[in-house]
């Protein structure tokens, strides 16, 4: 079937090429036009317009056939996540042309997403991610736009599954997989449609106030302050009518009002010196809602105090100590603003705290700091604390008697340095006797620092640091990120120089998955101003793909490129970077380059990535065709 299809396609291409070539020869044989007509734009005659229309119709028919073939083949893929995403996106692309078939593909996408395996490894006590929920999100995003009846049906199915799920939630997990999906969808569309995102967040409140609620609310406030306050009031209404499921609901709302981007969770282990805090990757660029609307904050404080005062006694619950600890945590966190604005309720809260303190069974003995971790000092900055911690780790490394242990200790000290203090990290790494570990660690610290300076727009310093990196791919990725910033400030001359240098570096190494993604980054950056170079690098990138094993996950961030192992998880400093995916590379080209790019795309393996590339390329061409 596939062979026959492409035979037809090749016949169509050859026919069109021969027609165009014949037309070119005819034009070449015509006598020269007068000088006055040379610069005049020829007006298409009706026959030419009809020919162009037939060519576009044939092209659209061909594209739709390729998309349907890709969707049919996806059911045989081993990666259910990629398959469901491709099926859903193809459904979206062809919906206006053939809604019946598109609906069938959408239903298949949901069924495929249900086959995504859930990890059997031990669940985190803090935050858990479900690949099945993420796959379903992609499907419901399309269903919400194209078939709301299916969207509602599937969300109800998820709600029923949540009721049967016996697994315990992590401290910062959302209430249910359904609420996670709704909040993730809201995050995905909030920039384009804040009102739709707000509606999804409000829908998530049916399951309670989730940890992810604050993150979306902050993003909505960045777009429309009044809309975010309406969503917050919906959460208050939920508490008034349904009651408080868990004191953590109050802490989530408190964080949005007073400490946006930082949520304190209720302490559940009985150690009064322990605090569980979740901090967002990016500092929110908003004013605290309590400052913008003191009346709204007052309404929340009054409701929260009353809910805590009237909460069921811990002794009546299944786990009295846990219930008492969570209530005490919330009371202690809210006490300061409640004392300032509602002194009478503050007195009642203190009484409540005294009543339940026995049930909490708290451990009031002072807790010692973990090994090689200094105790914090009152009023100390995070930078000062980090420096003291590095001092302690360096001292421990000096006192280590064995070479291997000493190398590991110096590596831990170097990794503990802040990104701004990269030079100290270099010095510490230089004391490692294992040359491979020493060089890999120095390069990693340099890569981290380079991306930092790109992020803060100090591009001269970033380029200077990148030159010190002996890892070609790390250096190339740094240059791509810097070129992206140069393009934004319209310095395409320097951006081109950086990208040419990055391309040269990639060519020097044996292909692997990370080098391919860096090449995609070069393509997407070049595509902003030089599509000829972008096409050349794209062709090279696809040849690289054929020489190595590539996973089906199309990550858009810059590769982390950590060339060492055996240490605790490190900060993901590539967060916020973008443009390093196959999708970004394909989207760099215009619809007029469809045939050339398709020829390259058809050489892509694995099938999952080929499908994603076909969709991106086809979507762009079809959108351009609609405007003609």
N, C-alpha and C positions, 0 to 999 in steps of 0.2 A: 504493500500500500504506500509506504513512505517512498520507495523507489519510483513508483509511478507518479506520485505527486511531484517529486522534484524533476522528473522528466518533463512534465507539463510546464513546470516553472521555468526550466531551461529553455523550452521552446518559446515561451512568452518573452523571455529576456532577449533571446536571439532575434526574434521577430522585431521587437521594439528597437534593438540596436541596429538591425539592418535598415529599418525605416529611417532612423535618425541619420545613419551614415549616408544613405541615398540622398536625404534632404540636404546634408552638408555638401555633397558633391555638386548637387544642382546649384546651390547658392554660390559655390566657388566658381562655377562656370559663368555666372552672370556678369555682365559688364559693370565696371565700377560706378558707384553713385556719384552724383555731383557733390562738391565739397559742402554745399549748404545742407545736404541731406545726411551727411556722415554722422553728425551728432544728434540727429533727430531719432526719437524712440519709435520704432516701427509699431504700427497698430495691428494687432492680430486680426486676420480675416476670419470669417465664420468657420471656414474649413479647418483652420489651425486650432481654433477654440474647440471644435468638435473632436479633433484628434486628441488634444490634451485631455479633454474630458473622458474619452474612452480609455486613455492610458491610465488616468487616475482611478477609474472604476475597476480596471483590470488589476491594478496594484492593490486596491482595497480588498478586492475579492481574494487575491492571493494571500494577503496578510491575514485575513480572517480564517482562511483555510489553515495556514501555519499555526495560528493561535489555537484553533480547535484541535489540531493534531497534537500540539504540545499538552493541552489539557487532558486529552485522552491518554497520552503516554504517562502522565504524572501519576496515574493510579498504580503504576508498576514500580515507582521509585521506592527505594528503601528509606529515604528520609521523609517521614510523614509531615514534619514541620514545613519543609520546603515545598512539598507537594500540595499541601492545603493552601499555602500562600499563593502559589502559582495558579491553582484552580480558582481561588477567590478573585485574584486580580484579572485573570482572563474573563471571568464572568462580568466583572465591572466594565472591561474594555468593550466587550461585544454586546452589552445589554441593549443599547439603543438600536442595534442592527437585528438582533435575534434574541428577544427577551426570553423565549421559551427554553432555548438551549442554554442561555446564560443562567437561568434559574436552576437548571439541572446541574450545571457545574458548581453553582454556589452550594447546593445541597450536598454534592459530593465533597466539596471542600470542608464542610462541617463534619461530615462523617470521617474524613481523613484526619482532621484535627483531633477527633476523639480517639484516634489510634496512637497519638503521640505518647510515648512511654513516660511515666512519671518516675523520677529517680528513686531507687530503693535505698540510697544511702541515708545515714542518720540525719534527721532534720535539725536545722539550726535552732538554737534557743532564742535567736533574735529576729532574723528575717529569712524567709524562704521564698524562692521563686519557682513557679510552675511552668515548665515549657508547654504543657498542654493549654494552660490558660492564655499564654502569649500567642499560641497558634490560633486559638479560638478568637482572640481579639481581632486578628487580621480579617477573619471571616465575617464577624459581626459588624465591623466597620463598613464593609461593603453592603451587608444585608440591611443595615440601618438606613443607607442611602437608597438602595434599590428595591428592597423587599422588607418593609417594616414588620409585616406579619411574621416572617421568618425570624427576624431579630427578636421580637417579643417572645416567640415560642422557644427559642434557644436560651434566652436569658432565664425564662421560667424553668427550663430543664436544669440549668446550672444552679438555680435556687434550690430545687429539689435534691440535687446531688449534694449540695452543701449541708443539708439537714441530715444526710446519711454519712457524712464524713467524720470518722471518729478521731482523726489526728488532732493533736494539740497545736494551737497556734504559737508562733514565736512572739516575743515581746512586741516587735514592730511589724508583725503581719497584719494585713487587712482582715476585716471581719470574715469574709467569705471569698472564694474564688470569683464569684459573681461581682462582688464589690471591687475586687482587684481589677477585673476586666473593665468595668465601667470607668474606674479612675484612670487606668492606662489609656483607654480610648479618649478620655477627656484631655489628658496630657498631650496626646498625639494631635488633636485638632484645635487646641485652645488658641494657638496663634492665628489660625485662619478663621475660626468661628467661636468666639468666646461664649456667645449665648448657647450654642449647642453643647459646648463643654460644660457650662453651668447646669444645663438640664441633665447631663449624664451624672454629674456629681450629686445632684439632688436625688436622682434615682438610686444612687449607691447608699443613700441614707436609710433605705428600707431595711438594710441589714445592720444598721448601726453606724457610728462614726468611726471610720477607719483611719489608720496611720497615714495612708496616702492622701487623705482628704485635705490636709494642710498644704501639701505641695501643690496640688491643683489650684487651691484657693489663692495661694500666693501668685501663681501665674495669671489667674483671672484678674486679680487686683492690679497687676502690671498693665493690663489692658483697659479694664473698666472698674474703678473703685466701687461705684454704686452697685454694680452687678455682683461683685464679691461679697458685699455686705448683705445683699439679698440671699445669697447662698448660705452665708453664716446664719442668718435668721431662720432659714429652713432647718438648719441643724439644731437651733434652739427649740424650734417647734417640735422637732423629733424628740428631744429630751422631755419637753413638757407633756407630750401625749403618750410616749412609750416608756418613759422613765430611763434611768441610767443602767445600761447593761454592765458597765465596768467603769471605775474611776478614771481609767485611761482615756475615756471619751472626753472627760473634762480637761485632762492635761493636753490633749491634742488641740482643743479649742483655745485653751489658755496660751499655748505656744503661738498660735496664729495672732492672737491679740497683742502679746507682749514680747515674744522672742521669735519672730518669723524665721524659719529655717532651722530651728533647734527645738527638738521635742524631748522632754524629760518623761521617761516612763516610770510607772509605779514600781517601787522597790518591793520585791517579793521574797528575798532570801533571808530576811531577818537581820542583816548586817546594816546598821544605821549609817555606817561610813561609806556605803556603796551607792553610786548613782548611775543609772542607765540613761545615756543621752544619745540621741540620733541627730547628727548634724548633716545638713544638705551639702552636696559637693560645691555648689555655687552659692555665694552669699546673696540673698535676695536684695534686689534694688528697689525696695519699697519701704515706706514708713510703717511703723507698727500701727495696726488698726486701732489699738486703744488710744493712740494719740490723735488719729484722724476722727474718731467718733467715740468720745468718752461715754456717751449715753449708751451705746451698744455694749461697751465693756462693762458698764454698771449693770445692765440687764443680765449679762452672762454671770457676773459675780454673784448676783442675788440668787439666780436660779441654781448655780453650782453649790452655793452654801446650803440652800434648802434641801437639795438632793442629798448632799453628804450628811446633813443632820438627820434626815428622815430615812436614810438607808437602812435596810434590815440589819439587826444586830449580828455581828459575825458569828456568834454562837449558834445562830439558827441556820447557818449555811453549811454546805458539805465540807468546806475546808476553812474553819474559823480563823486560823492564823494567817492564811493567805488573804482572806477578805479583810481582816483588820489591817494588815500591812499595806494593801493597796489603798484603803481609805485614808490611812495616816499619811501616806505619801502625797496624796492629793491635797489633804488638809494643809500639810506643811508647805507645799508649793504655792497654794492660793492664799495663804494666811496674810502675807504682807499687803497686797492690794485690798483684800477684804477688810483688814484692820483700818486701813486708811479711809475707805469710802463707806464701809458698813460696820461700824464698831459694835453695834448690838449683835449682829450675826457672828462677828468674830468671837465674842464672848461665848456664844452658844457652840461654836465650832471647837473652841478650846475645851469646853466641857465634854463634848463628844469625843475628842481625842483622848482625854483622860479615861473615859469610860471603856474605850476599846484597846487601850494600850496593853492591858494584861493579856488579852487574846492574841495580840501580835507576837508575843514571845520574842521580843527583840534582843539582839546581842549587843550590849552597850560597851563591851570591852574594846579598847582601841585596836585597830587593825594595822599591822605592819605593812609597809609598802612592798610590792613584789621585788624579787631580787634585781639588783642593778637598776632600780627605778627610784629616783629620789622623791621624797615627800614634797608636795607643793607648798609654797609659802604664801601667806596672805598678800594679796595685791600683786602677785608675780605675773608677768606677761608670759604668753606661750613661748615666745622666742627665748626668754631668759631660762625658762624651765627646760626647753629643748637643749640649750647649751650645757646646762648642768647635767642633764642625762648623758650627753655625749662625753662629758668629762669623766663621769663615772664609768662608762663603758670603755673609754680609753685606758683608764687606770686598771681596770680588770684585765685588759689585753696585755698591758705591760707586765702584769704579775703572772701571766700564764706561762707555764714551764715548757709545754710541748709545742712544737712548731705548728702542727695542724690546728690545735686548739687556739693558739695565738693568732693564726691567720683568720680563723672564723670570728674570733673576738674583735679583731680590727675591722673586719668586714661589717659586722653588726654595728660597730661605732660609726663607720663611714655612712652606712645606710640610714642611720638615725639623724644625720645632719639635715638641716633645712635646705630647701632648694636655693635659697639666697646665699647660704654659706657653703656653696659647692667647693670652694677652694680648700676648706678644712676637710671636706670629704676626700678630695684628691690626696691631701697630705696623709690622711689615715690609711687610704687604700695603698699608698706608696710604701707602707710598712709591711705589707703582705708579701711573704717570700714566694708564694706560688705565683709565677709570672702570668699564667693564664687567668687566674682569678683576679689578680691585680689589674690587668689591662681591661678585662671585661667589666669590672666594677667601676673603673675610672670612666670608661666609655658610657656606661649606663648613667652615672652621675652627670656627665657632660650632656648627654641626650636630654635628661630631665631638666637641666638648667637651660638648655637652648630653647626647648619648647616653652619654658616659663618666660623667657625674654621675648619670644615671639608673641606670647599671649598679652604681655604688657606693652607691646609695640616698640620695644627697644631692639629694632632689627639689626642695627650695626653690631651691637653686642652679641646678638644671637648668631650672626654670621661668623664673628670672630671666634665664638665658642665652638661652633660646628666644625671649624677648620681643625680644632684640636681633637676631634673624635676620629679614632682609628678604625671604627667599625663603618664600612662603606654604606650599609643600609640604614643604620641609625643616622648617619650624616645626611644621606639622601632624603630621608623622611623629614629631617629638620629643615632642609632647604625647601622642600615642598610646602611645609607649613608656613615658612617665611614668605615664599612666593605668593601664597594665597593672600597674605596680609598686604603685600606690595600691590597685588592686583586690585584690592579694595581701595587703595589710595591712588590708583591709576598710574602707578610706576611700572608699566609693562616692560620697559626696556630692562630694568634690573631683574624683574620677575623672570623674564626669558633667560637671562644669564644664569640665574639660580637653578632654573629647571633644566637647562642644558647640562649644567654641572651635575645635577642629581641623576639625569639620564646616563651620563658617562659613568657615574659610580655604580649604578645598577648593572651596567653591562660588564663590570669587572668581576662580578661574583657568580657563583653557580646558582641557578634559579631555585628558589624555594617559595613557600606560600607568602612569606613576609615581603620578599622582593617583588613578587607579583602585585601585591596590594600597594606597595610604594609606587610601582609603575602606573597603576590605576590613578593614584594621586597626581602623578605628573600629567596624565592624560586629561583629567578633569580640570586641572589648573590651566594647561595649555588651551583647552577648549574655550576658555573665556575670551581669548584674543588671537589665537593662532591655531586654526583647526587643521592646517596641513601638518604641522608638527604633532598635534594631538593624534591624528590618524596614524602617523608613522610609529609613535610610541605605543599606541593601542595594538597595532599589528605585532610589535615586538613583545608586548605583554602576553598576548594570546599564544605566541610561540613559546614563551616561558612556561605558560600553564601546561603545555603539552609535555614538558620535560620534568615535571614534578607532580606531587600529589597535592591537590587543592581540596579543602573542605567545602561543604555546600553552604556554610554560613558566610554571608556576604557582609562582613563587618565594615562599617563606614569610617571608624576611627583609625588613627594612625596605629600601626602595630606597636606593642609594648617593647618588643625586642630585648628581652632580658636573657642574657647569654650565660646565666649561672643559676644554680638551684640550691636547695637545702636551707633556705632562710625563710623566716616568717613572711606572710603575704605583705607585699609592698603597695604603697599608694599607686593608684592608676592615674599617673600624671598625663596620660593621653586623653583623658576625659575632656570633651569639648572640641576635640579636633574632628574634622570631617573631610569627606571627599576622597577617601581611599578605597572605595568599594567599586565593584564591577558596575553596579547600577549608576554610580556617579560618573564613571568613565563613559558609559554608553550615552548618558543624558547630555554629555558635552557636545554632541554632534547635532547638526540641524537636519530637518527632514529632507533637504536636498541631497544629503549624503547617505540616504537610506540604503541604496544598493551596495555601495562600497563597504559600509559598516556591516551590513548583513552578511556579506561575504566573509568578513572576519569573524563575526559572531557565530556563524555556523561551524567554525572549527573549535569552538569552546567545549571542553569537558570539565567537570561532570555534567550530566543532563540537567541537574537542578539549577546550576548556574546558567547553562544555556537557556533554559526556560525563562529565568528572570531577565536575562539580557534581551531575549526576543520580545518579552512584554514591554520593557522600557522603550525599546526601539520602535515597536509597533504603535504604542500609545502616542508617542511624539508625532509620528507621521500621520496618524488618524486625526489628531487634534488639528494639525496644520491643514489637512484636507478639508475639515469642516469649515474653516474660515474662508476657503476659496469660493 
